[in-house]
Amino acid sequence: MLTEAASGVYVIAVTPFDESGRVDEASTDRMVEFYRDCGVTGMTILGIMGEAPKLDTEEAIAFSQRVVKRAGNLPVIVGVSAPGFASMRTLSKAVMNAGAAGVMIAPPGNVRTDDQIAGYYDQCVAAIGPDVPFVIQDYPLASGVQIAANVIRRIVMAYPSCKMLKHEDWPGLEKINAMRGFEKDGSMRQISILTGNGGLFLDFEMERGADGAMTGYAFPDMPAEVIRMLGAGQRDAGHDLFDAHLPLLRYEQQPGIGLAVRKYVLKRRGAIASDAQRTPALKLSKAANEEVDYLLRRLAVRDSRAAGLSG
């Protein structure tokens, strides 16, 4: 089960599809082993970059069950954000029964005030049950919802089942300081803070007090290694490795085509058989493919993991 001690890299997994749009079960198994070999400490599935809205409830449950079973002792968090609480309850119950570590919930775009946001999570806990560990996904760039630090504290203190904050506010370094400050002054219990935004700010987020990353960057072994380096006091080496990946990481973070870039690189790395997405989807143009290949060739000069991946 997910706890406040969660740390390291909980990779945001893609959902593999074949060229016809079906969930690719063989690639799902291969992907789990790829992520494990990359040194991740956990996985998060059915997130925003996991194309969750494109799966129906039965598909989401079947995919989650397969990943959890294949992952074994690797903890899996499942995104269960939904327009209504009935589907959230159904998916949460199914994945927790399958052995998931916890669930992740983002607020809908129609909650705006502090009381509305806190009230929404109150209803979420009532829907999924007070014993289901959950993650607050704080991603205003996608949700349009600004969750102030004191509102997160309010939710954390109201619900012991809240174990983690997925911090994706931007800019957000000061927010990490604020959350850790609450813990230091005793006004909030300790929780795990994993950061997102593709890992764009991971180097300094770790130095501000984050416990790790929850990102789907196509080289999850990089943030895993950077986190180890920074934890061992190898600051310059950690920043050097991070900086080597930054051009590709930035390119992958583009709205719209970011998932296409990610799946293309994961396919090149052998993690999945196809870079297909379910429609609606944006595909890489010939120019974009050439740019990604160029970035991979440049990265290979500084990180051998990228060698031979360009088309």
C-alpha positions in Angstrom: 0.0 0.0 0.0 1.1 3.5 -0.7 2.6 5.4 2.3 4.0 8.8 3.1 7.5 7.3 2.7 7.2 6.8 -1.1 10.2 8.2 -3.0 12.3 7.8 -6.1 10.7 7.6 -9.6 7.1 6.5 -10.0 7.1 6.5 -13.8 4.0 7.7 -15.6 3.4 4.8 -17.9 2.0 5.1 -21.4 -0.9 2.8 -22.5 0.4 0.7 -25.4 -1.9 0.3 -28.4 -1.5 -1.7 -31.6 -2.0 -0.1 -35.0 -5.7 -1.0 -34.9 -6.2 0.8 -31.6 -6.5 -2.2 -29.3 -4.6 -2.3 -26.0 -1.4 -4.2 -26.7 -1.1 -6.8 -23.9 2.3 -8.1 -25.0 3.7 -4.6 -25.1 2.1 -3.9 -21.7 4.1 -6.7 -20.2 7.3 -5.6 -22.0 6.8 -2.1 -20.9 6.5 -3.0 -17.2 9.8 -5.0 -17.4 11.4 -2.1 -19.3 10.5 0.4 -16.5 11.7 -2.1 -13.9 15.0 -2.4 -15.6 15.3 1.4 -15.7 15.4 1.4 -11.9 12.0 3.0 -11.1 10.6 2.5 -7.6 6.9 2.5 -8.8 4.5 3.1 -11.6 1.6 5.3 -12.2 -0.9 4.3 -14.9 -4.0 5.9 -16.5 -2.6 9.4 -16.0 -3.1 12.3 -18.3 -0.3 11.0 -20.6 -1.7 7.4 -20.3 -4.7 8.3 -22.5 -7.0 7.3 -19.7 -10.1 9.1 -21.2 -9.8 7.0 -24.3 -10.4 3.7 -22.4 -13.8 2.6 -21.3 -14.2 1.3 -17.7 -13.8 -2.3 -18.6 -10.6 -1.7 -20.6 -9.2 0.5 -17.8 -9.8 -2.2 -15.2 -8.4 -5.0 -17.4 -5.3 -2.9 -18.2 -4.8 -2.0 -14.6 -5.1 -5.6 -13.4 -2.6 -6.7 -16.0 0.0 -4.1 -15.0 -0.4 -4.7 -11.3 0.0 -8.4 -11.8 3.1 -8.0 -14.0 4.6 -5.4 -11.7 4.6 -7.8 -8.7 6.3 -6.0 -5.8 6.6 -2.8 -7.8 3.9 -0.5 -6.4 1.4 0.8 -8.9 -0.8 3.9 -8.6 -3.8 4.2 -10.8 -5.3 7.4 -12.0 -9.1 7.3 -11.3 -10.0 10.9 -12.1 -13.5 10.9 -13.7 -16.4 13.3 -14.3 -18.6 11.4 -11.9 -18.1 9.5 -8.7 -19.7 6.3 -9.8 -17.0 5.4 -12.3 -14.3 6.6 -9.9 -15.7 4.3 -7.2 -15.9 1.3 -9.6 -12.4 1.7 -10.9 -10.9 2.4 -7.5 -12.5 -0.7 -6.0 -11.4 -2.9 -8.9 -7.8 -1.8 -8.9 -7.4 -1.9 -5.2 -8.8 -5.4 -5.1 -6.2 -6.3 -7.8 -3.4 -5.1 -5.6 -2.8 -1.5 -6.6 -0.9 0.6 -4.1 -3.3 3.6 -4.3 -5.1 5.9 -6.6 -4.5 9.4 -8.0 -7.2 12.1 -8.3 -7.1 15.4 -10.0 -9.8 18.0 -9.4 -12.2 18.8 -12.2 -12.1 22.2 -13.9 -15.3 23.4 -12.4 -14.1 23.7 -8.8 -12.5 27.1 -8.2 -12.7 28.3 -4.6 -10.7 26.9 -1.7 -13.9 25.5 -0.2 -15.0 23.9 -3.5 -11.6 22.2 -3.9 -11.6 20.8 -0.3 -15.2 19.8 -0.6 -14.5 17.9 -3.8 -11.8 15.8 -2.1 -14.2 15.2 0.7 -16.7 13.7 -1.8 -13.8 11.7 -3.4 -12.9 10.1 -0.1 -16.6 9.3 0.6 -16.8 7.7 -2.9 -13.7 5.5 -2.8 -13.6 4.9 0.9 -11.4 6.3 3.7 -9.0 3.3 3.6 -7.9 3.8 0.0 -4.5 5.7 -0.2 -4.8 8.6 -2.6 -2.6 11.1 -4.3 -3.6 14.7 -4.9 -2.7 15.6 -8.5 -1.9 19.3 -8.5 -1.6 20.1 -12.2 -3.1 23.6 -12.9 -1.7 23.7 -16.4 -4.0 20.8 -17.4 -6.8 21.1 -14.9 -7.2 24.8 -14.8 -7.5 24.5 -11.0 -5.1 26.4 -8.7 -4.8 24.6 -5.4 -3.1 26.8 -2.8 -0.6 25.3 -0.4 -2.9 25.9 2.6 -5.7 24.0 0.8 -3.4 21.0 0.2 -2.6 21.2 3.9 -6.3 21.3 4.7 -6.9 18.1 2.7 -3.9 16.3 4.1 -4.9 17.0 7.7 -8.6 16.1 7.1 -7.8 12.7 5.4 -5.2 10.3 6.7 -5.6 8.3 3.5 -3.9 11.2 1.6 -0.4 9.9 1.3 1.2 11.9 -1.6 1.1 15.2 -3.5 1.9 15.0 -7.2 3.3 18.5 -7.5 3.0 19.9 -11.0 2.4 23.6 -10.3 4.5 25.8 -12.5 6.4 27.7 -11.2 6.3 25.6 -8.2 9.6 25.5 -6.3 8.3 27.9 -3.6 5.3 25.7 -3.2 7.5 22.7 -2.2 9.2 25.0 0.4 5.8 26.0 1.7 4.6 22.3 2.1 7.8 21.3 3.8 7.5 24.4 6.0 4.1 23.2 7.2 5.7 19.9 8.2 8.5 21.7 10.1 6.2 24.0 12.0 3.9 21.0 12.9 0.8 22.3 11.1 0.8 19.4 8.6 1.8 15.8 8.9 4.5 14.6 6.5 3.5 13.3 3.1 5.4 12.2 0.0 6.0 14.9 -2.7 6.7 13.6 -6.2 7.0 16.1 -9.0 5.8 16.1 -12.6 5.9 18.5 -15.5 7.9 15.9 -17.4 10.7 16.4 -15.0 11.6 19.8 -16.3 12.6 21.1 -12.9 13.6 17.9 -11.2 17.1 19.0 -10.4 16.1 21.9 -8.2 12.9 20.3 -7.0 14.9 17.6 -5.3 17.1 20.3 -3.7 13.9 22.0 -2.4 12.7 18.9 -0.6 10.9 16.7 -3.1 11.0 13.0 -2.6 11.3 12.1 -6.2 9.6 12.3 -9.5 6.3 11.1 -11.1 7.1 11.7 -14.8 6.8 9.7 -18.0 10.0 11.0 -19.7 11.1 8.3 -22.2 14.4 7.9 -20.3 13.1 7.2 -16.7 16.5 5.8 -15.9 17.8 9.4 -16.1 15.7 10.8 -13.2 16.3 7.7 -11.2 20.1 8.2 -11.6 19.9 12.0 -11.0 18.0 11.4 -7.8 20.6 8.9 -6.6 23.4 11.3 -7.4 21.9 14.3 -5.6 21.1 12.1 -2.6 24.7 11.0 -2.5 25.9 14.6 -2.6 27.1 14.5 -6.2 25.5 17.7 -7.1 27.5 18.7 -10.2 27.3 15.2 -11.6 23.6 15.1 -11.1 23.1 18.4 -12.8 25.4 17.5 -15.6 23.4 14.4 -16.4 20.1 16.3 -16.1 21.4 19.0 -18.4 22.4 16.5 -21.1 18.8 15.3 -21.3 17.1 18.7 -21.0 16.8 19.5 -24.8 14.9 16.2 -25.4 13.0 16.5 -22.2 11.9 20.0 -23.1 10.9 18.8 -26.6 8.8 16.0 -25.2 7.0 18.4 -22.9 5.3 20.2 -25.8 1.5 20.3 -25.4 -0.3 18.2 -28.0 2.6 16.3 -29.5 4.4 15.4 -26.3 2.9 12.0 -26.0 3.8 11.2 -29.7 7.4 12.1 -28.9 7.4 10.0 -25.8 5.9 6.9 -27.5 8.3 7.3 -30.5 11.3 7.2 -28.2 9.9 4.4 -26.1 9.4 2.4 -29.3 12.9 3.1 -30.3 14.1 1.9 -26.9 12.2 -1.4 -27.3 9.7 -0.7 -24.5 6.6 -0.9 -26.7 6.0 -2.4 -30.2 4.1 0.6 -31.6 4.0 4.3 -31.0 0.3 4.3 -31.9 -2.2 6.4 -30.0 -5.9 6.1 -29.9 -7.8 8.8 -31.7 -8.1 11.7 -31.3 -4.4 12.0 -31.5 -1.6 14.2 -33.0 1.1 12.4 -34.9 4.7 13.6 -35.4 5.4 15.2 -38.7 8.4 14.3 -40.8 10.1 17.4 -39.6 9.3 16.6 -35.9 10.7 13.0 -36.4 13.9 14.4 -37.8 14.2 16.8 -34.9 13.7 14.1 -32.3 16.3 11.9 -34.1 18.7 14.9 -34.1 18.2 15.3 -30.3 18.8 11.6 -29.7 22.0 11.7 -31.7 23.2 14.7 -29.7 22.2 13.0 -26.4 24.1 9.9 -27.3 27.4 11.9 -27.2 26.8 12.4 -23.5 24.7 9.4 -22.5 25.2 6.0 -24.2 21.6 5.0 -23.5 20.6 7.1 -26.5 23.1 5.5 -28.9 21.6 3.9 -32.0 18.0 5.1 -31.3 17.6 7.7 -34.0 16.0 6.7 -37.3 
